[in-house]
Amino acid sequence: MKKWLAILSACMLMLVAACSNSSSGSEVQETKKTEDGKTEVVFWHAMSGDLEKVLNTMVDDYNKSQDEVEVKPMFQGTYEEALTKFNTVAGTKDAPAVMQTFEVGTKYMIDSGKIQPVQKFIDEENYDTSQWEQNISSYYQVDGEQYSMPFNSSTPVLVYNKDAFKEAGLDPEKAPTTYDELQKAAEKLTKKKGNQTTQYGFSILNYGWFFEELVAAQGGLYVDNENGRNGNAEKAVFNGKEGLNAFNLISDMYNDGTFYNVGQNWDDIRAAFQSKKVAMFLDSSAGVKTLIDNAPFEVGVAYLPVPKEEDRQGVIIGGASLWMSNGISEETQKATWDFMKYLATPEAQAKWHVETGYFAINPKAYEQDIVKKEWEKYPQLKVTVDQLSQTKPSPATQGALISVFPESRQKIVSGMESLYQGVKPQEALDRAAEETNRSLEAANQK
């Protein structure tokens, strides 16, 4: 969820770093010990602000829970900045033991050769991964191998102003479930004063993630070879029926005057919703609680809509996971794995869910009292969890696996923005697919 120029520049830096790393041998770190003899685990992350405070508290709780390991969390900037830094030290004595990487960096991390798949430790102790939410953990699996441990995960949801629904004569307890219903509701919710539109019915941030989700909700793939999970993806396929449905929706509603082009900034679209400029929009499940706390009206949350002729397939998880370095000692790796297991406990995940809005990767966390109390206050949070749990496992909802994801997302953004300039949806999609294909071809030649 970052600025696109930062993504593109970071990607270029990653490629340079990867090339330099590939030509040098890996160094195995000696086990680092603290003054009191504990094994030190350096943890690089990209959680800032309030999220960093919650994360630091969880690390402190772990450090106090045992006397053999001490985890040292270190903020490294945005996901892109952190990944760029990781590539400059991966495979050396300066590499962190554990690294938080966003979901679209998955293919890149696997191909880097600088990580230790956690499957090794899962197998060694017969660790039960069925306790993890499968619709989250499966994103980080390839051919049955778990590469990283899921951590902070979210999905998109439809957020709407229940008060505006009542004013427009709509049932505030029945959000639109199909594109047709969405368009009809948006028409009723759109308000005008003279030639000025004072309230738009609907909006989507110009962000590739939402497009991917709308495609997957219909069962559509982003790239070929089973979304890049049955061999390297060679061709974009998001410009098929499912992608066209999504672009047609945006184009038609924009031309009808019921869709608000808010740009690419998350704060702007949330501000537009809270100021009643927009009555419905797509947001991350992790942002729901903050919206509820700050909106001067009752907030509703619902599943992503799909075309009426399509069966709902569900959603792809977003967010990030935790990766273990392979340039650290065996003792440090085991200590890192112990920390990861702690984070996956119901108690730790319950706290994470309640204080951040991210999903619990261990569903047993939802049975904890602190979560039950939170859901009584914020029943909308349960809606986000239900949408995820009802997702049908498939290559579509598992998510695409490509190393050029950041570049491809930017092509989608350009395509979305061209719709507002009158470009035909199919033309905009085909252009984005062609540009993605060129990036895939270049990546596959390395």
ABEGO torsion letter per residue (X at the ends): XBBAAAAAAAAAAAAAAAAAAAABBBBBBBBBBBAAGBBBBBBBBABBEAAAAAAAAAAAAAAAABAABBBBBBBAEBAAAAAAAAAAABGBAABBABBBBBAAAAAAAAAAGABBBAAAAAAAAGBBAAABBAAAAAAABBGGBBABBBBBBBBBBBBBBAAAAAAAGBBAABBBABAAAAAAAAAAABBBBEABBABBABBBBBBAAAAAAAAAAAGBBABBGGGGABEBBABBAAABAAAAAAAAAAAAAAAAGABBBAEABAAAAAAAAAAGABABBBBBAAAAAAAAAABABBBBBBBBBBBAABBBAEBBBBEBBBBBBAABBAAAAAAAAAAAAAAABAAAAAAAAAAAGBBBABAAAAABAAAAAAAAABAAAAAAAAAAAABBBBAAAAEBBBAAAAAAAAAAAAAAAAAAAGBBAAAAAAAAAAAAAAAAAAAAAX
